[in-house]
Amino acid sequence: MDDIRERDLSSKPNHALSDEEKRELSRRFKEFSEMVKARGPRACGLRGAGKGDGTVGRKRIRKWMPSKTA
């Protein structure tokens, strides 16, 4: 049997994963999140959260509040 660390688990639905596969996905996510924290989201090819993340041209959606228009 092949090593679980080399297996592609992205095509399997969550309910079809074994306990071992779920632990492996959890380990991969933890490793990824620690890498993003250490390097920063931009260095990992991700957009950062909050202001200055490259969403300058996007229109912000605001919740409509009738009390403010009256």
C-alpha positions as CSV (number, residue, x, y, z in Angstrom):
1,M,0.0,0.0,0.0
2,D,1.2,3.5,-0.8
3,D,2.2,6.1,1.9
4,I,-0.8,8.1,3.0
5,R,1.3,11.3,2.9
6,E,1.6,10.9,-0.9
7,R,-2.1,10.1,-1.5
8,D,-4.4,12.7,-3.1
9,L,-7.4,13.0,-0.8
10,S,-9.0,16.0,-2.4
11,S,-11.4,14.0,-4.7
12,K,-13.0,12.0,-1.9
13,P,-16.0,13.3,-0.1
14,N,-15.6,13.8,3.7
15,H,-18.0,11.0,4.6
16,A,-16.0,8.5,2.6
17,L,-12.7,9.3,4.4
18,S,-11.3,6.8,6.9
19,D,-10.2,8.0,10.3
20,E,-6.5,7.7,9.2
21,E,-7.2,9.9,6.1
22,K,-9.1,12.5,8.3
23,R,-6.1,12.7,10.6
24,E,-3.8,13.1,7.6
25,L,-5.9,16.0,6.3
26,S,-5.9,17.6,9.7
27,R,-2.1,17.3,9.9
28,R,-1.8,18.9,6.4
29,F,-4.0,21.8,7.3
30,K,-2.2,22.4,10.5
31,E,1.1,22.4,8.7
32,F,-0.3,24.8,6.0
33,S,-1.7,27.2,8.6
34,E,1.6,27.3,10.5
35,M,3.4,28.1,7.2
36,V,1.0,30.9,6.4
37,K,1.5,32.4,9.9
38,A,5.3,32.2,9.7
39,R,5.6,33.6,6.1
40,G,2.5,35.7,5.8
41,P,-0.4,35.2,3.3
42,R,1.2,37.2,0.5
43,A,4.4,35.2,0.5
44,C,2.3,32.0,0.2
45,G,0.3,33.4,-2.8
46,L,-2.8,34.3,-0.8
47,R,-4.4,37.6,-0.3
48,G,-4.3,39.0,3.2
49,A,-7.4,39.9,5.2
50,G,-8.4,43.4,5.8
51,K,-7.4,46.7,4.2
52,G,-4.6,46.8,1.7
53,D,-5.2,43.2,0.5
54,G,-5.6,44.2,-3.2
55,T,-9.4,44.8,-3.1
56,V,-9.1,48.5,-3.7
57,G,-11.2,48.5,-6.9
58,R,-14.0,46.4,-5.4
59,K,-17.2,48.0,-4.3
60,R,-18.1,47.3,-0.7
61,I,-21.5,46.0,0.2
62,R,-23.2,47.7,3.0
63,K,-26.2,46.5,4.9
64,W,-29.3,48.5,4.2
65,M,-30.7,50.1,7.4
66,P,-34.1,51.9,6.9
67,S,-33.6,54.0,10.1
68,K,-30.6,55.8,8.6
69,T,-32.4,56.8,5.4
70,A,-35.5,58.2,7.2
